[in-house]
Amino acid sequence: MDVIKDATVKRILVAGDVMLDRYWFGEVNRISPEAPVPIVRVEKREERLGGAANVARNAAALGVSAALMGIIGDDDAGNSVEKLLESSGIQSYLSRDPQISTIVKLRVIGRQQQLLRIDFEERPTEHVLRDKLNRFNSLLAGYDVIILSDYAKGSLVNVNAMIQAATEAGKLVLVDPKGSDFKRYAGASLLTPNKSELKQIIGDWASEEELIAKAQQLRQDLQIKALLLTRSEEGMTLFTADGVTHVPAMAREVFDVSGAGDTVIATMAVMLAQGKSMQEAVVIANRAGGIVVGKLGTATVTREELFPEAVQ
């Protein structure tokens, strides 16, 4: 199929907050006598790429050449991230910060349900962040599309300078935003907030007309080409200068929404790198998001799942 046939010649650089997702799976057969909590007898452990690393993993799963910039600690979790990147075929440009620990999200799963999540995180030091911006600028020329994956963990404090450098280099810049100030993302090609993230910026809306007016005003104020609102069971809505495109959610059982936003922005980047329009890319990204929420934990979508007709 032409949409994916030459994906390997396209190169996508992901920069942002890198994490390691750990899963402990076990059986729950009784309640603790010490407190009213379930006892999980751990039977299996698994590690997966999380945060910006999951975005890169999703891009690589769709056949492009993906690279990852970010910061990890000089620890076992950081070593695990590097090994997982290598096994996924992702080029690593990670910086080691010996003064912090790698961000880890530990999820305890019992009977296919998430019972508990424990987060371990520290913000990177200023010295490492300075070096990261220099490296980003040196890598820009070699990539077609840039994804900035912001989880508000401190790796993208220079995000405005990164966007400016990338746009000046003529690159498409896709941003998964966080926080109460989107001004720092001004000039990007595409922002992909979810409903709660957008409400922090523009407030609530009483009607679809009010949402469109507020979203389009924000897009114009920030001088971004497109704003993609992911709306869970309501689907996705794309706001551009050409108008509004709404794609309804796929009718399928939602098993786990972890990392669904990572899949959406990665799919958008791959499709745009292949020359698809924003409107065409949104339809395909919506399909990818619908597939990945049917899987447990942070997961990816393959080209065969996304385009089954191409492999028949």
C-alpha positions as CSV (number, residue, x, y, z in Angstrom):
1,M,0.0,0.0,0.0
2,D,1.5,3.4,-1.0
3,V,0.9,5.0,2.4
4,I,3.5,2.8,4.0
5,K,5.6,1.2,1.3
6,D,8.6,3.5,1.7
7,A,8.3,4.3,5.4
8,T,11.8,3.2,6.1
9,V,13.3,6.1,4.2
10,K,11.6,8.6,6.5
11,R,13.3,9.6,9.8
12,I,11.6,10.8,12.9
13,L,13.3,12.3,15.9
14,V,11.5,12.1,19.3
15,A,12.6,14.2,22.2
16,G,11.0,14.4,25.6
17,D,10.6,12.7,29.0
18,V,11.9,9.1,28.8
19,M,10.5,6.5,31.2
20,L,10.6,2.8,31.9
21,D,7.3,1.1,32.5
22,R,7.5,-1.9,34.8
23,Y,4.6,-4.4,35.2
24,W,4.3,-6.9,37.9
25,F,1.6,-9.5,37.1
26,G,0.1,-11.8,39.8
27,E,-2.8,-13.6,41.3
28,V,-5.1,-12.0,43.8
29,N,-6.7,-14.6,46.1
30,R,-7.1,-13.0,49.4
31,I,-7.2,-9.7,51.4
32,S,-4.4,-8.7,53.7
33,P,-5.1,-9.2,57.4
34,E,-3.0,-6.0,58.1
35,A,-5.2,-3.6,56.0
36,P,-8.2,-3.9,53.6
37,V,-6.0,-4.3,50.5
38,P,-5.6,-7.2,48.1
39,I,-2.5,-9.4,48.3
40,V,-0.9,-9.9,44.9
41,R,1.4,-12.9,44.5
42,V,3.7,-11.7,41.7
43,E,4.3,-14.4,39.1
44,K,5.6,-12.4,36.1
45,R,7.6,-9.2,35.6
46,E,7.8,-7.2,32.4
47,E,9.5,-3.9,31.3
48,R,8.4,-1.7,28.4
49,L,9.5,1.7,27.0
50,G,7.4,4.6,28.4
51,G,6.8,8.3,27.9
52,A,8.7,9.7,24.9
53,A,10.4,6.3,24.5
54,N,7.0,4.7,23.9
55,V,6.3,7.4,21.2
56,A,9.5,6.3,19.4
57,R,8.6,2.7,19.8
58,N,5.2,3.3,18.2
59,A,6.9,5.2,15.3
60,A,9.4,2.4,14.8
61,A,6.6,-0.2,14.8
62,L,5.1,1.6,11.8
63,G,8.3,1.1,9.9
64,V,10.1,4.4,10.0
65,S,13.6,5.1,11.2
66,A,13.1,6.4,14.7
67,A,15.5,8.1,17.1
68,L,15.1,9.2,20.7
69,M,16.6,12.1,22.7
70,G,16.1,12.3,26.4
71,I,17.6,12.0,29.8
72,I,18.0,8.9,32.0
73,G,19.9,8.1,35.2
74,D,23.1,6.2,35.4
75,D,21.3,3.1,36.8
76,D,19.8,-0.3,36.1
77,A,16.5,1.2,34.8
78,G,18.5,3.4,32.4
79,N,20.3,0.3,31.2
80,S,17.0,-1.4,30.6
81,V,15.8,1.6,28.5
82,E,18.9,1.4,26.4
83,K,18.5,-2.4,25.8
84,L,14.8,-2.0,24.9
85,L,15.6,0.8,22.4
86,E,18.3,-1.4,20.8
87,S,15.9,-4.4,20.5
88,S,13.2,-2.1,19.0
89,G,15.7,-0.7,16.4
90,I,15.5,2.8,17.8
91,Q,18.6,5.0,17.6
92,S,19.5,6.3,21.0
93,Y,20.7,9.8,21.8
94,L,20.0,9.5,25.5
95,S,22.0,11.5,28.0
96,R,23.0,10.0,31.4
97,D,22.5,12.2,34.4
98,P,24.4,10.6,37.3
99,Q,22.6,12.8,39.9
100,I,19.1,11.4,39.2
101,S,17.3,8.1,38.8
102,T,15.6,7.1,35.6
103,I,11.9,7.8,35.7
104,V,10.0,4.5,36.4
105,K,6.3,3.8,36.6
106,L,5.6,0.5,38.3
107,R,2.2,-1.0,37.8
108,V,0.9,-3.9,39.8
109,I,-1.6,-6.0,37.8
110,G,-4.0,-8.6,39.3
111,R,-6.6,-10.5,37.3
112,Q,-5.8,-8.2,34.2
113,Q,-6.7,-5.1,36.3
114,Q,-4.3,-2.4,37.4
115,L,-4.4,-2.4,41.2
116,L,-1.6,0.1,41.9
117,R,0.9,2.4,40.2
118,I,4.0,3.6,41.9
119,D,6.1,6.5,40.3
120,F,9.8,7.1,40.8
121,E,10.9,10.4,39.3
122,E,13.5,13.2,39.7
123,R,14.0,16.3,37.5
124,P,17.2,16.4,35.4
125,T,20.0,18.8,36.3
126,E,20.7,22.0,34.4
127,H,24.0,21.0,33.0
128,V,22.6,17.9,31.3
129,L,19.7,20.0,29.9
130,R,22.1,22.5,28.4
131,D,24.0,19.7,26.6
132,K,20.7,18.2,25.4
133,L,19.6,21.4,23.5
134,N,23.0,21.6,21.8
135,R,22.7,18.0,20.7
136,F,19.1,18.5,19.4
137,N,20.3,21.4,17.2
138,S,23.1,19.3,15.8
139,L,20.7,16.4,14.9
140,L,17.9,18.4,13.2
141,A,19.2,18.2,9.7
142,G,19.0,14.4,9.6
143,Y,15.3,14.1,10.3
144,D,12.1,14.7,8.5
145,V,9.6,15.1,11.4
146,I,10.2,16.1,15.0
147,I,8.0,14.9,17.9
148,L,8.3,16.7,21.3
149,S,6.7,14.5,24.0
150,D,6.1,16.5,27.1
151,Y,5.1,14.7,30.3
152,A,6.1,17.7,32.5
153,K,9.0,15.8,34.0
154,G,11.6,18.4,33.2
155,S,13.3,17.2,30.0
156,L,11.7,19.9,27.8
157,V,12.4,23.1,29.7
158,N,13.9,24.4,26.4
159,V,10.9,23.4,24.3
160,N,10.3,26.8,22.8
161,A,13.9,27.1,21.6
162,M,13.7,23.5,20.2
163,I,10.5,24.4,18.3
164,Q,12.0,27.6,16.9
165,A,15.2,25.7,15.7
166,A,13.2,22.9,14.1
167,T,10.7,25.3,12.3
168,E,13.6,27.4,11.0
169,A,15.1,24.2,9.7
170,G,11.9,23.5,7.8
171,K,10.8,20.5,9.9
172,L,7.3,19.5,10.9
173,V,7.1,19.7,14.7
174,L,4.4,17.7,16.5
175,V,4.0,18.4,20.3
176,D,2.1,16.4,22.9
177,P,1.6,19.2,25.4
178,K,1.3,19.4,29.2
179,G,0.7,22.1,31.8
180,S,-1.2,25.4,32.1
181,D,0.8,27.4,29.7
182,F,0.8,26.5,26.0
183,K,2.6,29.7,24.9
184,R,5.9,27.8,25.1
185,Y,4.6,25.6,22.2
186,A,4.0,28.6,19.9
187,G,5.0,28.0,16.3
188,A,4.7,24.2,16.3
189,S,3.0,22.5,13.4
190,L,0.6,20.4,15.5
191,L,-0.4,20.2,19.2
192,T,-2.3,17.1,20.4
193,P,-3.9,17.8,23.8
194,N,-6.6,15.7,25.3
195,K,-9.8,17.1,26.8
196,S,-8.5,17.8,30.3
197,E,-5.3,19.3,29.0
198,L,-7.2,21.7,26.6
199,K,-9.7,22.7,29.4
200,Q,-6.7,23.9,31.5
201,I,-6.0,26.4,28.7
202,I,-9.3,27.5,27.3
203,G,-11.7,26.6,30.1
204,D,-14.8,24.5,29.7
205,W,-17.2,24.7,26.8
206,A,-21.0,24.5,26.8
207,S,-21.4,23.6,23.1
208,E,-19.5,22.4,20.1
209,E,-19.7,25.9,18.6
210,E,-18.0,27.3,21.7
211,L,-15.3,24.7,21.6
212,I,-14.6,25.4,17.9
213,A,-14.4,29.2,18.6
214,K,-12.1,28.8,21.5
215,A,-9.8,26.1,19.9
216,Q,-9.4,28.1,16.7
217,Q,-8.6,31.3,18.7
218,L,-6.0,29.4,20.6
219,R,-4.5,28.0,17.4
220,Q,-4.3,31.4,15.9
221,D,-2.8,33.0,19.1
222,L,-0.1,30.3,19.2
223,Q,0.5,30.5,15.4
224,I,0.3,26.7,15.1
225,K,-0.9,25.1,11.9
226,A,-3.2,22.5,13.5
227,L,-4.7,21.5,16.9
228,L,-5.8,17.9,17.3
229,L,-8.1,17.4,20.3
230,T,-8.3,13.7,21.4
231,R,-11.7,13.1,23.0
232,S,-11.7,9.5,24.2
233,E,-15.1,8.0,23.4
234,E,-16.0,11.1,21.4
235,G,-13.2,10.5,18.9
236,M,-10.9,13.3,17.6
237,T,-11.3,16.8,16.3
238,L,-8.8,18.6,14.1
239,F,-8.8,22.4,13.9
240,T,-6.9,24.0,11.1
241,A,-7.1,27.2,9.0
242,D,-9.2,25.2,6.5
243,G,-11.8,24.3,9.1
244,V,-12.7,21.5,11.5
245,T,-12.5,17.8,10.8
246,H,-14.2,15.4,13.3
247,V,-13.5,11.7,13.3
248,P,-15.8,9.6,15.6
249,A,-14.2,7.0,17.9
250,M,-14.0,3.4,16.6
251,A,-16.6,1.1,18.2
252,R,-14.5,-1.3,20.2
253,E,-13.9,-2.4,23.8
254,V,-11.5,-0.2,25.7
255,F,-9.2,-2.3,27.8
256,D,-6.4,0.1,28.7
257,V,-5.8,3.8,27.7
258,S,-2.2,3.8,28.8
259,G,0.0,5.3,26.1
260,A,-2.9,5.8,23.6
261,G,-1.8,9.5,23.1
262,D,1.7,8.2,22.3
263,T,0.3,6.0,19.6
264,V,-1.8,8.8,18.1
265,I,1.0,11.4,17.8
266,A,3.5,8.8,16.5
267,T,1.0,7.7,13.8
268,M,0.3,11.3,12.9
269,A,4.0,11.9,12.4
270,V,4.5,8.8,10.3
271,M,1.6,9.6,8.0
272,L,2.6,13.3,7.6
273,A,6.2,12.2,6.8
274,Q,4.7,10.1,4.1
275,G,3.0,13.1,2.6
276,K,-0.5,12.6,3.9
277,S,-2.6,15.7,4.7
278,M,-3.5,16.5,8.3
279,Q,-7.1,15.4,7.6
280,E,-6.0,12.1,6.1
281,A,-3.5,11.5,8.9
282,V,-6.1,12.0,11.6
283,V,-8.4,9.3,10.2
284,I,-5.5,6.8,10.3
285,A,-4.3,8.0,13.8
286,N,-7.8,7.5,15.1
287,R,-7.8,4.0,13.8
288,A,-4.4,3.4,15.5
289,G,-5.7,4.8,18.8
290,G,-8.8,2.6,18.7
291,I,-6.6,-0.5,18.2
292,V,-4.1,0.2,21.0
293,V,-6.7,0.8,23.7
294,G,-7.7,-2.8,23.3
295,K,-4.3,-3.9,24.6
296,L,-2.9,-4.0,28.1
297,G,-0.4,-1.3,29.1
298,T,1.8,0.8,26.9
299,A,1.6,-0.9,23.5
300,T,2.1,-0.4,19.8
301,V,0.2,-0.9,16.6
302,T,1.8,-2.6,13.6
303,R,1.4,-1.8,9.9
304,E,-0.5,-5.1,9.5
305,E,-3.0,-4.1,12.1
306,L,-3.4,-0.6,10.8
307,F,-3.7,-1.7,7.1
308,P,-4.9,-5.3,7.1
309,E,-6.0,-5.0,3.5
310,A,-2.4,-4.3,2.5
311,V,-1.2,-7.8,3.6
312,Q,-4.1,-9.9,2.4
